[in-house]
């Protein structure tokens, strides 16, 4: 009996010591933030390798250690027009160790009812890194040298023109549907997991045109494999690579569209960690080495800090909601997703 009591007392003592020790080791938010980050950070890219989001992330990976004291691990999660990756981001811990690239399509996908999450409110936009116009690109040996020529052909040959895009409901998909609607033509859409797959389809002759952000096609443009037949801006660009390309509007198609790309996180991160994270992102994106790396790739950084990016996030959510509602495209895209 004495032995049993002794064992019981010993167990109670050990348990109470453990409880005290546990209480003693619980760190305050400020202490946790002070150590942050003390391990690598995962950056989810919701598309296949080779697209604009992926290019931006991999250029960042080369310089981030200087400003974070840790590396980032890039995790490509392609599929469903970005939904798989963004869902994973929403479901991640809000501890600052899982980030993701976010873009214009992040705001769009919630408008189609294809995800249980409302990304505009579930995600926290941290910093904007790029803003890029959308272009229409075809294989270099394609007989069309302008979007107007493509439109004329499509009017005479319904369903003969297929366009590739980076996923159902994605911004590149929306642009294709907007072009078809505005021009009064039928374009058959073909979804892919990213721009790299769309490019492969163009080069292989499986689709005739693709809509993409400018950085994603730079290498193939330089090599002469593809050509741009229109650009979705209000006036011609001053960039010598694009200054001779007519806008969609010049060619009778009233569509204007550009992409932003930035870094976001699951909303709810402790403010101390968020402040430190945003500060490190600011330094990374404005690092001369990063800016030069991007220029080498033919991409100009278009940076917005956290507050400015948040305001743009809200403004773009309102604008895109109006575009989708007024065009009726949401129903068409929702039907294509089934």
N, C-alpha and C positions, 0 to 999 in steps of 0.2 A: 504493500500500500504506500509506504514511504517513498519507494522508488518511483511509483506512478505520479505521486504528488511532485516529486523532484523534477521529473521529466516535464510535467505540465507547467510548472513554474519556469523552467528553463525555456520552454517554447514561448510562453507569454513574454518573457524578458526579451528573447530574440525578436519576437514580432514587434514589441514596442520600440526596440532599438531601431528596427528597420523602418518603422513609421516615422520616427524622429529623424532618422538619416534621410528618408525620402523627402520630408518637409524641408530639411536643411539644404537639399541640393536643388530644389525647384528654383529656377532662375527667373528673375524679373524680365519683362519685355525689353527693358533697356539693356540688360546684361546679354540677352539673346541677340539683340541688334548689334551690340558691340562686337560680338564674335562673327556676325554675318559678313560674308559667307565663309563657312569653314569646311565646305566641300564643293565639288563641281555643281554647276547649275545646268539643268536640262532645258533646252530650247526646242519646243515642238514646232516643226514646219509642216503644215497640213497639206502639203503637196509632194509630188515626187521630186527627186533631185533634178536640178537643171533649170528650174523656173526662177522668176524674179525674187520670190521669198527666200528660196534656197541660196541663190547667189549672194544676196544681202547678208544672210546668216553666216555663210562660210567666210565671207570677207571680215565680218565682225569677229569670228572665232580666232583670227590671226592676231588680234590686238587686245582682246578683252582682258587677258591676264594682267596687263599693266594697270588696269583700273579697278578690277575686281579682286585681284589676288588669287583668283581661281580660274579654271578653264570652264568653257561651256561645252556641253555634249549635245550635238544636233541630232534630233530624232525626227526623221521623216515619217509622217503618218498620213499617207495619201488616201483619197477615196471620198466619194459622195460630195464632191465640190468643196472640200475643206471641212465638212461636218465632223468626220471622224476625229480629226486632229483637234478641232475646237471643243468638241464634247469632252475629249480627254483633258483638255486644259481646264474646262469648267469643273470637272470632277477631281482635279488635282488638289493637293494640300495648298492652303494659302500662306505658305511659309517662305515664299520668295525663292524656292529652289526649283520651281517649274514655271517657265515662261513660254510664250508662244508668239509666232509672228501673226499679226492681225492685219487685215486689209479691208478694202471696200466690200469685198464679198462676205466678210464676217457679218456685216450689217444686213446684207441682202438675205442671207440664208434663213434668218428668223422670220422673214416676211412670207415664206412659202409654207409654213406649218410642217416643215420636214424634220425639225428637231424639237425636243421637249424644252430646250433652253432658249431664253431670250438673250442672245449674246450681247446686245447693246447695254443691258443692265447687269448681266452676270459676269462680264469681263471688265477689267480696268485698263484703259489705254494709257500706257506709260510714256512713250515718246514716239513721234513720227520720224521716220528715216528717209523715206522716198515718196515722191509723187511723180507719176508717169502717165503720159497719154496712152490711149489704146490705138492700135493701128490694125489695118486689114493687110494681111500678108499672103502672098501666093508663091508658088514655086517659080524660079527665075525664068523657066522656059514656057510659062503659062502665056497664052495669047492676050490676056487682059493686062493692060498697062494702067488702068484706072478703075476705081470703084464704079464709075459711071458705065464702063464697058461691061463689068460683071453684072450690073443691074439690067442693062439692055439684054444680055444673054439670058438671064434668069427669067425675064418677062416672057421671052419667046420659048423658053424651055423649063416649065415648072418642074420642080423636084430634081432637076439635073445638077444643081449645085449643092454640095454638102459643105458645111462649115464645122471646123473643129474648135473645141473650147476646153477649158480646164475643169469642167465638172458641172453637172446640172445645177442651175440656180446661181452659178458663179457669175461674177461681173462680165467675164468674156462671153458667157452664154447670153446674158441679158443684152449685151451690145449687139450680138448677132440677131436676136429676136427684134430688137428695136430697129435695126437696119432693114430687116425684112418687112416689118410693119410700116415703117415710114416710106419705103420705096414701093410698096405694093407688090412685093414678090414673095415667092415661096423658097425658103432655104431650109434644107433638112439638116438638123443639128446632130453632131456626133460627139458624145462626151468622152473625155479622157481624164486621167488622174493628175495631169499636170501639163504645162506648156511643152515640156520635152517630148511627151507622147504625141501632142498635137503636131509638133514640128516633124516628128518621124512620119506621121500620117500624111502630111503635106508632101514631104520629100518622096514618099512611097506612092503618091498618087491616089491615096485612099479618100482624101478630102481635097476640095479645090481651093478653099480659103480658110484662114484662121484669124481669130481676133485675139490679140495679146498685148501686154504692156511692152513698151520698147526694149527694156533691158534683156528680156527673155529671148529675143531673136537677134541680138547684137552679133554674135559669132557667125551665125548663118548669113546674116546680112553682109558682113565683111567678106565672107568667103564667096559670096555671089550665089549661094544656094537658093536664097529667097529674095523677093523684092516687095517693097511696100507700095500699095496702090491707093492708100488713103489714110488720113490720120484724124482722129476725132477731137479736134481742138477748134476754138473759135477763130483763130487766125494762124497763118503759117508760122512754124517755129523758126527761131533765129539760129538754132543749132545747125551747122553746115552739113550734118549727116541727114537732116530732114527738111532743110529749107526749100527744096524743090518739090516737095510732096504736097499735093493739094489736099485741103481739108475735106471731110465728108460733106460739109455744107456747101462748099464750092462746087461739088459734084451733084448737088440736088438732093442729098440725103441729110435731113436735119437732125443729126445725132452728135452730141458732144459728151465725151466721157473720159474721165481720168481715174487712175487708181492711187490711193495712198497705201503705203506699207509701213507698219511700225511694230513695236513690241508691246504685248499686253500680258496680263496675268489674271488669275482668278480673283475676283473682287473679295475684299475682306482681309487683305494682308495687314499685319500690324503696322501702324503708321511709322514707327521707328525704322522698321526694315524697309518699308516702301521708300522713305526719304533717302536712305542710304543707297538703295537699288537705283532709284531715279538719278541720283547724283553720279553714280558710276556709269550709267547708260549715257548720260549727258557727255561725260568725259570721253567715253568710247566713241560715240558717233561723231564728235568734234575733233577727234584725234587726227592730226595731219596725215598720219600713216594710213588710217582707215579711209579718209577722204581720197587720198592718192590711189589706194588700192581700187576704190570704186571707179575713179576716173579712168584707170587703166582698163576697166571692164566696160567703159563707155557709159557710166552711170554717174549722174550728179546727185549728191546728197541734198535733200530738201528737208531740213530738220525743223521739228516743232517740239518745244519743251512740253512737260506734262500738262500744264494748265492749258496751253494753246491747243494741244492735241485733243484734250478732253472736250474743249469747246467745239472743235471741228467734228469730233465723234458725234456729239449731240446734233450739230447742224446737218451733217451728212445723213444721220438716221432719219431726220425729218424730210430731207430732200428726196432720199431714195424711196421712202415710204410713199411719198406723193407720186413719184415717177411710176412705181410699180402699180399703185392703185389706179391712176389715171389711164395708163396704157392697157390695163387688163391682162398684162403679161403674166401676172402671178398665177392665174388660173391655168394658163397654157403650160407654164413650167411645172406647176403642181401635177398636172395630168401626165406630163412626160416623166415625172419622177416615179409614178406608180408602176 
